[in-house]
């Protein structure tokens, strides 16, 4: 998305006004009465089918969304927000959900949570079904705008961590590239030159870690290429298997950056099992800053992301949308937390 973007420490500048289309706007454009529009929208039988089709086509073109007050909800005074996450079991997302709920509570809003169960094919159906029940949506949604539009229609939508490419929806972006650069620079400053990466499939930010890892390696003339990257599953078991494969292929490596903290925990377990001392033989950096890493020994150096703040920022963007503005993206950047694994 071109134009300004805000960081979490800055007020949101450059918001664009978005006039809410009313029922009377649709009536005027379709050349009918507002009562006819109401009948067409609500599927009443007392209307000519051709007229109903024309009204619905006009409503879609104008991106008209019926007021929740007219839909007969039990609590018309309460704003409801739908929240779609990829996986409620992954410990990253409960902290994010908690941030969304806390920020919504401050506004006396309600939150309905749904999970895509790590299945991209479920996203669009969830957007449509949940969107019929709420006033706005927040979601980790990997589909581009062109695929989203038939399902979103006029629903106010905040997309989390899908990049900065959208002209229709509010965004909260995680600067993964900046985080990986910080982690790489930390290892380089500690004298490491043979650095490996455990990467994983990621729908929201595909290949960002890999690309950034190779760019930084090139900038510093490190003897590192695609062969120093191993793919793994986003789990401790996946991290363990990936670390063992990486160490077997590159026994001279002295540091590893893991896709996330769960993967790093698995890598640490594998290192102990095969007799690699951390950080003496091999330094280790995680990503996410999960609260569970406080229980790891030695404490894990990680790129910490404030998940609750991420949820708060998403609700802030919802507020801007419901106020009739399309705000510029907000960017949240991970911060390096140096502990005992480096």
Order of alpha helices (4+ residues) and beta strands (2+ residues): beta-beta-alpha-alpha-alpha-beta-alpha-beta-alpha-beta-alpha-beta-beta-alpha-beta-alpha-beta-alpha-beta-alpha-beta-beta-alpha-beta-beta-beta
